Amino acid sequence: MKTERKTGSCFQGSWGAVRIALFPVAVTLLALALILPLSAKAQELGGSVPIQNIGVRPGLLKNVGIDQKLNASVPLNLTFTDENGKTVELQQYFTTKPVILTLVYYNCPMLCTRILDDLDESLKQIPLNLGKDYNVVTVSIDPTEGTVLAASKHQLYTGMYGRPGGAQGWHFLTGQESQIKALAAAVGFRYAYDPVSKQFAHASGIMILTPEGKLSRYFYGITFRPLDLRLGLVDASEGRIGSPVDEVLLFCCEYDPGTGKYGVIISHVFQLAGGVTLLVLGGLIFILARRENYGLWKKGHA
């Protein structure tokens, strides 16, 4: 019996070693499984177009981004048109409450809608009340958009918010190009227009300003944690200025290096999601392999 146990233990230990040795192979296969669908997606979008390399920006995106201008003041005398067709100055939204500022455009086919959707959902989860404790000002960067679009967005998002005061606290503005550019420059929002696709290339993010119109905090991306928003609003209401945060930029267009055109697919999101999935699956395989090998070792030495 002892001889059989020893022989079985050696066989099991060897098998466990083989499984661990196969771990890099499994990871490689997983990577291929993730990369191949992305390549297929790129083929669907543009024939034999290669995926844009991470970190390499085409010409249109070289000057696109969000610079953090913490503690800088926004020119509150800029004039826009609100969702009711009235001419307004930014000053009227900066009284005794902090302001969340979003720069988007209403006909945006991708990121802008995601930003506003997630912001609306996050605001519903914080105890502070829109219109009473803070305001939200959304400004279109497209000077061709008008009151009809702004009014439809206002009705949609204040309706989704669903609390009293939302309609009075969230404003959707349009304006002339000179006023839009002045506001964008003041908050560090750099964007570009592509006449071929007739779309704006821009990064995603929002800002929180103090009641005096000073930039207090930046949030990058398309999702915003309710806790972060609440703390940011509390800090801004007390005039506190946050610290710079790491830039994680998502762009609202994808460059097609094969045709020289821009689309509306966010390749960075696909690549990031693929990398995260690879890490999770790889870690799971490694843990399972270690646990099984340890169980076989204990069984062999029992």
N, C-alpha and C positions, 0 to 999 in steps of 0.2 A: 504493500500500500504506500509506503513512503516513497518507493521508486516511482510509482505512478504519479504521486502528487508532485514530485520534483520535476518529472518530465512534463506534466501538464502545466506547471508553473512556468517553466522555461518557454513552452510554446505560447502561453498566454502573454508573458512579458514581451516576447519577440513580436507578437501580433500588435501589442500596444505600441511598441516602438515604431513599427511600420506605419501605424495609423498617424502617429505624430509626425513621422517623416513625410507623409502624404499631405500634411496640412498646407505647406506652401503651394502645392499643386491645386488643392481645393480653392485656395484664395485666388489663384490665377484664373481658374475656371469661372469663379464668381465675377471677377473683374471683366472677363470677356462677355459674360452673360449680361452685364450692365452696359458695357460699351457698345456692343453690337446693336441693341435696340436704339441707342442714341444715334448711331451712324445711319441706321435705317430711317430714323425720323428726319435726319438731315437730308437723306436722299429724297424723301417725300417732299420736303420743303423746297429743294432747289437742285434736283438732279444729282450730279456728282459733287456737290458743294461740300468742302470740308468744314468741320466744326471750328468755330473761332477759338483760338487758343486763349486760355485763362491768362489774364494780366496783359494781353496785347490789345490795345485799343486802336480801332480804325480812326481815320481822320475826323469824322463827325463827333466821336465820343472823346476826343483828346481834351476838349475844353468843357466837358460835361461833368458835373459833380456837385457836391454840397460842402462848402467851406464853413467851418465853425467860427462864427464871429461873436463869441460870447461877450456879453456886456456892451455890445454895440447897440446904438439906438436906431430904431426904424423911423424914417421920415413920416410922421403921422399926418402931414398935410397933403399926402397923395390922395387923389380923388378917383373913385370908381363908381360903377353902377351896381346897385344891389338887386336882389331877386325880384323886387317890386318895381324896378325901372327907375328908382330914385337915385340921384347923384349924391354920393356920400363921401365923407372923408374918413380915413382910418381912425382919426382921433376919437370918433364917437363910440368906437368899440373898446377903447382903452380908457377906462374911468377908474373904477376901484377894484376891478377883477383882472386876473391873469387871462391870457389869450393863447389858445392853440391855433397856430397858423399852418395851413396846408396850401402848397402851390401845386396845382394839377391842371389838367384841361378836361373839359366835360365830355368830349368825344373820344377820349383816350380809350383804345381797345383793350388795354391790359392793366398796367400797374395802378393807374389812378383809381380805378374802380376798386381794386383790392385794398388800396390804402384807406379809402373812405369807408368801405365795408368793415374792415377790421377796426378802424377808429371808432365807428359807430357802435360796434359790438363791445369794445373795451369800455367805452364811456357808460354803457348801460350797467357795467359791473362795478363801478366805483360809487361810493356814497355821495360824492359831491354832485350837485345838480347843475346841469347845463342851463345857462341863462341867469341863474341865481348866484352860483359860486365862480363861474368862469364863462368865457365866450369862446366860440370857435369861428374863425374866419377862413373861408376857403376862397382862393383867388385863382381864376383861370389864367394860364400863361398864353392862351390863344386869343389874340385881339379880335379875331373874327367871330368869336362866340358872343352870344347876346343874352338878353333877359329871359327869353323863352327857355333856353337850356338851363340857365341858373335857377329859374323858378321850379323846373321839374326836378332838379337835383335837391333843391331845398325841401320840396314836398316829400320826396322819397326818403331822405335821410332823417329829417325831423320826425316823419311818420314812423320810421323804423325805431328811432330812439324811444318814442312812446311815452315820455314823461312830460308833465306840464312845464312850460317854459322853454321847451326845446326849439320851437319855431322862433322865439324871440332871442334865443342865444346862439343859434348857428346861422351864419350868413354866407351866401354864395355870391361872389362878386365877379364882374367882368369889367374890362377897362381898355383904355388906349395903350398902345405898345410902349409909349414913353413911360407911362405910370407903372406898367407891369415890370419893365426892365429896371426901373429905379428901385422898386420893392425887392425884386429878385437879387439885385446887386447888394442891397443893404443886408440881406440875410445870408448871402453867400450861395444862392441857388443858381447854378450855371446850367443852362440848357441850350439846345440848338434845334433849328428847324430843318427838316429834310424835304426839299421841294419835290423829290421824286415820289416818295411814299406819302407825302403830305401829312407827316406826323412829326411830333416833337420828341426829340431824344432828351431824356432827363433822368436823374437819379431819384430814388424813392426815399422819403423821410418827412418828418414833421418837426416843427419848432414850438417851444413854449416861451412866451414873452411875459414880462412883468406888466403890471398895470400902467407903468410909465412908458412902455414900449421898448424895453431893453431885452435883448436875447438872453434867456436864462438857461435853456437846455435844448439839445438836439436829440432826436431819435431817428436812427436809420432803419431802413427796411420797410416791410409791408405789414408787419405784425407788431403790436404794442401792448406790453403787459399792463393790465389795469393797475397793479401796484405801482409800477414805474410812473404811469401817468398821474396817479393820485399824488405821489410824493413830489413829482415835478411841478404840479399845480400848486401844492402847498408851499414849496420853496419859492416859486415865482410870485405868489401872492404876498410873501414877506420880503420880496426884493432880493432874494438870494440868487447868486449866479452859480450854475453847476460847473463841473469840470469837463474838459474835452473827453470825448468818447472815441473808441475805435471806429473807423469808417468801414462799414460793410455795405458796399454799394450794389444795388440792383438797378440795371438800366432798362428803360422802357422800349428798347429796340435792339435788334440783333443785326449785326453787319454780316452780309453775305459776301465773302472775299472772292467768290467765283464770278458773281455778277456785278459786284460793286453797289448792291442795293441793300436796303434795310427792311427788315420784317418786324413782326410783333411777337416773336418767340424769345423767351428769356433763357438763353443757353446756359447762363451761369447757374440758374436754378436747377436745371437738369443735371449739370455736372456736380453741384453741391449735394443734391439728393442722392446721386449715384455714389459719391464718395462716402456719405454717411451710411448708406445701406451696406456698402462693402465692409466698412469698419464693424458695423453691428453684426453682420453675418459671420465675418471672419472671427470676431471675438467669441461668438457663440460656439462656433466649431472648435476653437481652441479650448474653451472651458469644458465642453463635453468630452473632448479627447483626453484632457487631463483627468477629469473625474473618472472616466472609464478605466484609464490606465492605473489610477490609484486604487480603484475597486478591485481590479485584477491582481494587483500587487498584494493587497491585504488578503485576498482569498488564497493566493499561493503561499502565503506565510502563516496561514492560520493553523 
